[in-house]
Amino acid sequence: MEELKINDSLFIQSYKHDGNLHRTWSKGLLLDKSEHEWVVVTDHTWVVESDGRRWLTKEPAICFFYDNRWFNIISMVRKNGIYYYCNLASPSIYDGEAIKNIDYDLDVKVYPDYTYAVLDENEYEEHAQKMNYAHELKMIVEMEMRNLIKMVENKDKPFDFDCINDYLLRYLNYIQK
């Protein structure tokens, strides 16, 4: 399998626990990678939902995917600040086709002032029952949500302006070439 290189274009695919495709992003640009992390920017990218709805992202989003964490983080750069949308999901993999993970419903939305809201708790409970999430899986997802919230409260990477600004500048320099 060919390894991803900086500035490679790639797809992003999110599945549900039952194996059904949940959401796809038509393109992303790899800005950075390390042993356990891929940093990808999406900008004016088509997103396709499982029900066939399609929508175009409106602003650059710096996305952080981890192969050792049970979440991914999307930082949306808007005129009035940086908003984060954090998906509780399986560790991501890159299989030569796309960065892929399994979405576990719970989300944390973080506002520019670092207040946050946990979203989709009802959907999580419904899917946990319907798709028979194992007790151990639920324990992992819920523990990782607490770890994610601690990262937000401590303003750990990527929840700091300088981190996102550095990646945004890297992206803007790339598209100007």
Backbone as CSV, one residue per row, in Angstrom:
resi,resn,N_x,N_y,N_z,CA_x,CA_y,CA_z,C_x,C_y,C_z
1,MET,0.853,-1.176,0.000,0.000,0.000,0.000,0.901,1.241,0.000
2,GLU,0.558,2.179,-0.853,1.343,3.402,-0.969,1.100,4.309,0.238
3,GLU,2.174,4.885,0.755,2.071,5.753,1.920,1.688,7.172,1.499
4,LEU,0.909,7.824,2.323,0.531,9.211,2.066,1.725,10.132,2.235
5,LYS,1.805,11.125,1.343,2.848,12.133,1.430,2.202,13.510,1.613
6,ILE,2.936,14.431,2.213,2.443,15.795,2.394,2.004,16.350,1.041
7,ASN,0.871,17.040,1.037,0.228,17.644,-0.138,-0.465,16.624,-1.042
8,ASP,-0.556,15.364,-0.616,-1.368,14.397,-1.359,-2.837,14.728,-1.163
9,SER,-3.615,14.438,-2.183,-5.059,14.573,-2.110,-5.633,13.223,-1.678
10,LEU,-6.712,13.251,-0.899,-7.284,12.003,-0.417,-8.766,12.153,-0.157
11,PHE,-9.410,11.015,0.016,-10.826,10.962,0.377,-10.933,10.668,1.870
12,ILE,-12.092,11.003,2.440,-12.382,10.710,3.840,-13.734,9.991,3.868
13,GLN,-13.797,8.869,4.582,-15.033,8.097,4.672,-15.322,7.744,6.122
14,SER,-16.548,7.976,6.516,-17.000,7.641,7.858,-18.120,6.614,7.742
15,TYR,-18.028,5.585,8.556,-19.001,4.501,8.557,-19.749,4.486,9.891
16,LYS,-20.792,3.688,9.951,-21.474,3.399,11.203,-21.052,2.011,11.667
17,HIS,-21.354,1.690,12.898,-20.952,0.431,13.516,-21.426,-0.795,12.722
18,ASP,-22.565,-0.669,12.048,-23.107,-1.792,11.276,-22.468,-1.941,9.900
19,GLY,-21.477,-1.089,9.578,-20.762,-1.182,8.301,-21.308,-0.296,7.204
20,ASN,-22.441,0.353,7.435,-23.000,1.245,6.422,-22.210,2.548,6.357
21,LEU,-22.065,3.043,5.138,-21.388,4.321,4.938,-22.224,5.430,5.565
22,HIS,-21.577,6.293,6.332,-22.268,7.383,7.033,-22.110,8.704,6.288
23,ARG,-20.862,9.037,5.915,-20.586,10.334,5.292,-19.250,10.239,4.565
24,THR,-19.143,10.930,3.409,-17.875,10.987,2.682,-17.535,12.435,2.338
25,TRP,-16.252,12.705,2.307,-15.717,13.986,1.847,-14.979,13.688,0.549
26,SER,-15.270,14.467,-0.496,-14.743,14.159,-1.820,-13.262,14.454,-1.974
27,LYS,-12.718,15.337,-1.140,-11.288,15.615,-1.251,-10.781,16.276,0.021
28,GLY,-9.553,15.976,0.297,-8.834,16.615,1.382,-7.379,16.712,0.961
29,LEU,-6.653,17.604,1.561,-5.237,17.792,1.263,-4.451,17.494,2.532
30,LEU,-3.522,16.565,2.449,-2.714,16.216,3.614,-1.702,17.324,3.880
31,LEU,-1.840,17.995,5.021,-0.938,19.081,5.402,0.226,18.591,6.249
32,ASP,-0.022,17.559,7.057,1.002,17.103,7.988,0.653,15.690,8.433
33,LYS,1.663,14.970,8.864,1.424,13.645,9.427,2.537,13.345,10.411
34,SER,2.175,12.541,11.386,3.158,12.077,12.360,2.857,10.603,12.618
35,GLU,3.472,10.051,13.612,3.311,8.618,13.864,1.844,8.216,14.038
36,HIS,1.035,9.051,14.712,-0.349,8.668,15.024,-1.393,9.667,14.522
37,GLU,-1.003,10.627,13.690,-1.922,11.707,13.337,-1.771,12.091,11.865
38,TRP,-2.926,12.352,11.241,-2.956,12.970,9.920,-3.681,14.302,10.076
39,VAL,-3.115,15.358,9.502,-3.764,16.665,9.492,-4.140,16.950,8.043
40,VAL,-5.438,17.124,7.819,-5.981,17.263,6.474,-6.820,18.532,6.429
41,VAL,-6.716,19.281,5.332,-7.599,20.434,5.157,-8.639,20.087,4.096
42,THR,-9.874,20.467,4.383,-10.944,20.419,3.384,-11.397,21.860,3.179
43,ASP,-11.698,22.198,1.947,-12.112,23.566,1.632,-12.987,23.520,0.391
44,HIS,-14.221,23.967,0.526,-15.176,23.893,-0.579,-15.180,22.475,-1.146
45,THR,-15.439,21.553,-0.253,-15.408,20.127,-0.551,-16.823,19.568,-0.503
46,TRP,-17.142,18.710,-1.458,-18.447,18.061,-1.443,-18.484,16.996,-0.363
47,VAL,-19.563,17.028,0.415,-19.818,16.034,1.441,-21.109,15.319,1.047
48,VAL,-21.077,13.994,1.093,-22.260,13.208,0.757,-22.689,12.444,2.000
49,GLU,-23.950,12.615,2.383,-24.524,11.947,3.548,-25.071,10.577,3.147
50,SER,-25.320,9.733,4.117,-25.804,8.370,3.842,-27.148,8.364,3.126
51,ASP,-27.933,9.407,3.311,-29.242,9.464,2.643,-29.157,10.076,1.240
52,GLY,-27.927,10.356,0.772,-27.735,10.894,-0.571,-27.652,12.412,-0.639
53,ARG,-28.004,13.099,0.455,-27.885,14.562,0.440,-26.433,14.946,0.216
54,ARG,-26.238,16.020,-0.550,-24.889,16.527,-0.823,-24.836,17.992,-0.421
55,TRP,-23.729,18.393,0.133,-23.548,19.794,0.467,-22.069,20.151,0.324
56,LEU,-21.816,21.413,0.109,-20.470,21.917,-0.115,-20.003,22.664,1.129
57,THR,-18.826,22.299,1.643,-18.307,23.019,2.807,-18.045,24.467,2.404
58,LYS,-18.201,25.381,3.359,-18.140,26.810,3.044,-16.820,27.473,3.406
59,GLU,-16.029,26.820,4.242,-14.796,27.440,4.708,-13.734,26.368,4.882
60,PRO,-12.477,26.802,4.969,-11.436,25.803,5.243,-11.669,25.155,6.600
61,ALA,-11.428,23.857,6.641,-11.502,23.113,7.902,-10.213,22.315,8.028
62,ILE,-9.544,22.488,9.150,-8.342,21.722,9.449,-8.808,20.525,10.273
63,CYS,-8.580,19.329,9.733,-9.113,18.099,10.334,-7.968,17.261,10.898
64,PHE,-8.188,16.729,12.080,-7.189,15.919,12.767,-7.741,14.516,12.944
65,PHE,-7.057,13.560,12.328,-7.435,12.150,12.417,-6.310,11.409,13.132
66,TYR,-6.687,10.506,14.025,-5.710,9.791,14.852,-5.905,8.289,14.684
67,ASP,-4.796,7.552,14.663,-4.919,6.095,14.598,-4.877,5.458,15.981
68,ASN,-4.790,6.294,17.010,-4.723,5.777,18.385,-5.691,6.486,19.337
69,ARG,-6.590,7.278,18.806,-7.584,7.993,19.622,-8.974,7.666,19.100
70,TRP,-9.957,7.696,19.965,-11.326,7.368,19.591,-12.121,8.641,19.298
71,PHE,-11.523,9.550,18.549,-12.207,10.749,18.079,-11.411,11.347,16.937
72,ASN,-12.072,12.241,16.210,-11.397,13.101,15.237,-11.937,14.504,15.438
73,ILE,-11.160,15.470,15.005,-11.462,16.868,15.302,-11.455,17.666,14.007
74,ILE,-12.519,18.405,13.777,-12.625,19.273,12.612,-12.680,20.706,13.118
75,SER,-11.683,21.499,12.749,-11.673,22.910,13.158,-12.069,23.753,11.954
76,MET,-13.179,24.460,12.092,-13.718,25.265,11.003,-13.311,26.717,11.221
77,VAL,-12.588,27.245,10.253,-12.065,28.607,10.351,-13.106,29.548,9.756
78,ARG,-13.752,30.305,10.621,-14.796,31.235,10.196,-14.378,32.663,10.512
79,LYS,-15.095,33.605,9.933,-14.757,35.023,10.130,-14.819,35.428,11.595
80,ASN,-15.719,34.818,12.366,-15.876,35.208,13.771,-15.162,34.261,14.737
81,GLY,-14.245,33.428,14.228,-13.465,32.583,15.120,-13.373,31.146,14.638
82,ILE,-12.731,30.339,15.446,-12.546,28.929,15.133,-13.562,28.109,15.925
83,TYR,-14.325,27.320,15.203,-15.286,26.398,15.793,-14.741,24.987,15.584
84,TYR,-14.910,24.141,16.574,-14.455,22.763,16.472,-15.657,21.832,16.533
85,TYR,-15.655,20.845,15.654,-16.655,19.799,15.699,-15.897,18.498,15.897
86,CYS,-16.126,17.849,17.010,-15.359,16.666,17.386,-16.283,15.454,17.342
87,ASN,-15.894,14.477,16.564,-16.675,13.250,16.404,-16.061,12.144,17.240
88,LEU,-16.853,11.537,18.119,-16.389,10.334,18.796,-16.472,9.227,17.756
89,ALA,-15.331,8.612,17.484,-15.235,7.643,16.392,-14.080,6.701,16.667
90,SER,-14.085,5.585,15.967,-12.978,4.646,16.095,-11.677,5.315,15.660
91,PRO,-10.542,4.764,16.070,-9.284,5.248,15.507,-9.354,5.172,13.975
92,SER,-8.761,6.129,13.312,-8.794,6.187,11.852,-7.703,5.301,11.258
93,ILE,-7.977,4.861,10.049,-6.972,4.131,9.278,-6.878,4.780,7.903
94,TYR,-5.743,4.595,7.250,-5.631,4.931,5.832,-5.339,3.623,5.118
95,ASP,-6.221,3.246,4.185,-6.094,1.945,3.535,-5.664,2.044,2.071
96,GLY,-5.115,3.190,1.670,-4.729,3.382,0.278,-5.829,4.033,-0.539
97,GLU,-7.052,3.983,-0.042,-8.200,4.587,-0.725,-8.654,5.868,-0.024
98,ALA,-8.718,5.809,1.310,-9.278,6.927,2.074,-8.851,6.810,3.528
99,ILE,-8.971,7.920,4.243,-8.918,7.862,5.700,-10.310,7.431,6.130
100,LYS,-10.384,6.383,6.960,-11.673,5.796,7.324,-11.778,5.624,8.831
101,ASN,-13.020,5.743,9.318,-13.299,5.480,10.731,-14.765,5.120,10.883
102,ILE,-15.108,4.702,12.082,-16.501,4.383,12.423,-17.000,5.460,13.378
103,ASP,-18.065,6.122,12.990,-18.653,7.201,13.784,-19.536,6.604,14.876
104,TYR,-19.299,7.048,16.125,-20.090,6.557,17.253,-21.030,7.612,17.818
105,ASP,-21.547,8.453,16.941,-22.706,9.305,17.208,-22.434,10.516,18.095
106,LEU,-21.776,10.325,19.232,-21.553,11.446,20.142,-20.623,12.476,19.502
107,ASP,-20.948,13.744,19.693,-20.134,14.832,19.154,-19.959,15.882,20.235
108,VAL,-18.868,16.612,20.123,-18.633,17.747,21.009,-18.385,18.952,20.114
109,LYS,-19.220,19.973,20.259,-19.045,21.216,19.513,-18.389,22.226,20.441
110,VAL,-17.303,22.825,19.950,-16.545,23.788,20.747,-16.626,25.141,20.046
111,TYR,-16.971,26.157,20.806,-17.147,27.506,20.283,-15.848,28.303,20.448
112,PRO,-15.722,29.441,19.740,-14.479,30.226,19.826,-14.084,30.636,21.249
113,ASP,-15.052,30.743,22.152,-14.733,31.119,23.537,-14.442,29.890,24.417
114,TYR,-14.345,28.720,23.788,-14.037,27.441,24.443,-15.179,26.865,25.277
115,THR,-16.355,27.453,25.184,-17.503,26.746,25.743,-17.800,25.589,24.790
116,TYR,-18.454,24.581,25.291,-18.712,23.416,24.445,-20.039,22.787,24.813
117,ALA,-20.526,21.985,23.880,-21.780,21.259,24.087,-21.594,19.834,23.580
118,VAL,-22.092,18.877,24.352,-22.116,17.484,23.916,-23.414,17.296,23.133
119,LEU,-23.287,16.733,21.930,-24.432,16.594,21.034,-24.743,15.121,20.767
120,ASP,-25.955,14.874,20.389,-26.413,13.579,19.872,-26.372,12.443,20.891
121,GLU,-26.602,12.768,22.157,-26.622,11.717,23.183,-27.776,10.731,22.958
122,ASN,-28.918,11.232,22.505,-30.052,10.342,22.224,-29.734,9.402,21.065
123,GLU,-29.097,9.934,20.016,-28.715,9.111,18.865,-27.725,8.020,19.299
124,TYR,-26.794,8.391,20.162,-25.818,7.422,20.675,-26.533,6.285,21.411
125,GLU,-27.436,6.621,22.310,-28.160,5.588,23.065,-29.005,4.714,22.142
126,GLU,-29.663,5.347,21.178,-30.502,4.604,20.231,-29.654,3.631,19.403
127,HIS,-28.527,4.131,18.856,-27.671,3.270,18.032,-26.956,2.214,18.864
128,ALA,-26.609,2.550,20.101,-25.961,1.567,20.972,-26.866,0.357,21.162
129,GLN,-28.156,0.627,21.302,-29.119,-0.458,21.481,-29.391,-1.174,20.154
130,LYS,-29.639,-0.379,19.115,-30.000,-0.938,17.804,-28.848,-1.750,17.193
131,MET,-27.610,-1.237,17.319,-26.452,-1.899,16.700,-25.659,-2.740,17.696
132,ASN,-26.200,-2.846,18.906,-25.619,-3.714,19.922,-24.154,-3.390,20.224
133,TYR,-23.887,-2.115,20.570,-22.533,-1.745,20.974,-22.157,-2.565,22.209
134,ALA,-20.999,-3.156,22.183,-20.518,-3.915,23.337,-20.288,-2.967,24.514
135,HIS,-20.436,-3.497,25.725,-20.214,-2.699,26.935,-18.812,-2.081,26.916
136,GLU,-17.808,-2.867,26.517,-16.418,-2.380,26.471,-16.277,-1.224,25.488
137,LEU,-16.964,-1.314,24.344,-16.929,-0.243,23.351,-17.519,1.039,23.926
138,LYS,-18.655,0.922,24.591,-19.277,2.097,25.197,-18.358,2.720,26.253
139,MET,-17.687,1.885,27.018,-16.757,2.399,28.039,-15.625,3.193,27.375
140,ILE,-15.095,2.675,26.272,-14.013,3.365,25.556,-14.495,4.697,25.008
141,VAL,-15.637,4.694,24.331,-16.171,5.918,23.725,-16.423,6.974,24.805
142,GLU,-17.021,6.576,25.904,-17.342,7.534,26.963,-16.079,8.043,27.655
143,MET,-15.073,7.180,27.838,-13.807,7.616,28.418,-13.086,8.586,27.477
144,GLU,-13.099,8.274,26.198,-12.432,9.153,25.231,-13.139,10.500,25.115
145,MET,-14.459,10.514,25.324,-15.157,11.798,25.331,-14.674,12.645,26.511
146,ARG,-14.495,12.019,27.655,-13.970,12.765,28.810,-12.550,13.271,28.526
147,ASN,-11.721,12.446,27.891,-10.360,12.872,27.528,-10.394,14.036,26.538
148,LEU,-11.299,13.968,25.585,-11.454,15.042,24.607,-11.862,16.337,25.290
149,ILE,-12.807,16.268,26.202,-13.259,17.467,26.914,-12.117,18.062,27.743
150,LYS,-11.287,17.212,28.345,-10.111,17.718,29.073,-9.165,18.450,28.134
151,MET,-8.989,17.932,26.922,-8.145,18.613,25.935,-8.691,20.002,25.621
152,VAL,-10.008,20.095,25.468,-10.646,21.391,25.197,-10.396,22.328,26.370
153,GLU,-10.684,21.861,27.588,-10.542,22.714,28.778,-9.101,23.166,28.989
154,ASN,-8.143,22.310,28.633,-6.715,22.663,28.784,-6.161,23.395,27.566
155,LYS,-6.985,23.518,26.523,-6.568,24.130,25.255,-5.342,23.431,24.674
156,ASP,-5.344,22.100,24.813,-4.280,21.290,24.225,-4.429,21.287,22.708
157,LYS,-3.330,21.013,22.004,-3.371,20.895,20.555,-4.473,19.915,20.183
158,PRO,-5.309,20.211,19.245,-5.321,21.363,18.347,-6.227,22.509,18.790
159,PHE,-6.590,22.520,20.053,-7.520,23.537,20.549,-6.802,24.822,20.951
160,ASP,-5.951,25.302,20.076,-5.333,26.595,20.318,-5.175,27.315,18.988
161,PHE,-5.283,28.622,19.055,-5.289,29.453,17.861,-4.022,29.266,17.043
162,ASP,-2.859,29.256,17.689,-1.593,29.178,16.953,-1.491,27.911,16.125
163,CYS,-1.922,26.804,16.672,-1.894,25.528,15.947,-2.710,25.633,14.663
164,ILE,-3.945,26.073,14.780,-4.827,26.154,13.613,-4.313,27.211,12.640
165,ASN,-3.867,28.339,13.160,-3.350,29.398,12.301,-2.138,28.910,11.506
166,ASP,-1.234,28.179,12.139,-0.056,27.653,11.431,-0.472,26.747,10.275
167,TYR,-1.430,25.847,10.530,-1.881,24.954,9.458,-2.636,25.718,8.374
168,LEU,-3.423,26.715,8.764,-4.140,27.517,7.778,-3.152,28.260,6.883
169,LEU,-2.122,28.855,7.464,-1.107,29.559,6.666,-0.382,28.598,5.729
170,ARG,-0.104,27.397,6.209,0.539,26.390,5.358,-0.350,26.074,4.158
171,TYR,-1.640,25.938,4.405,-2.592,25.667,3.327,-2.670,26.833,2.355
172,LEU,-2.797,28.046,2.876,-2.911,29.224,1.997,-1.660,29.392,1.152
173,ASN,-0.492,29.130,1.724,0.753,29.190,0.939,0.749,28.134,-0.162
174,TYR,0.247,26.951,0.142,0.191,25.863,-0.839,-0.702,26.240,-2.008
175,ILE,-1.891,26.790,-1.750,-2.807,27.077,-2.858,-2.359,28.302,-3.660
176,GLN,-1.506,29.139,-3.111,-1.009,30.289,-3.860,0.116,29.927,-4.826
177,LYS,0.693,28.731,-4.643,1.790,28.307,-5.538,1.279,27.844,-6.864
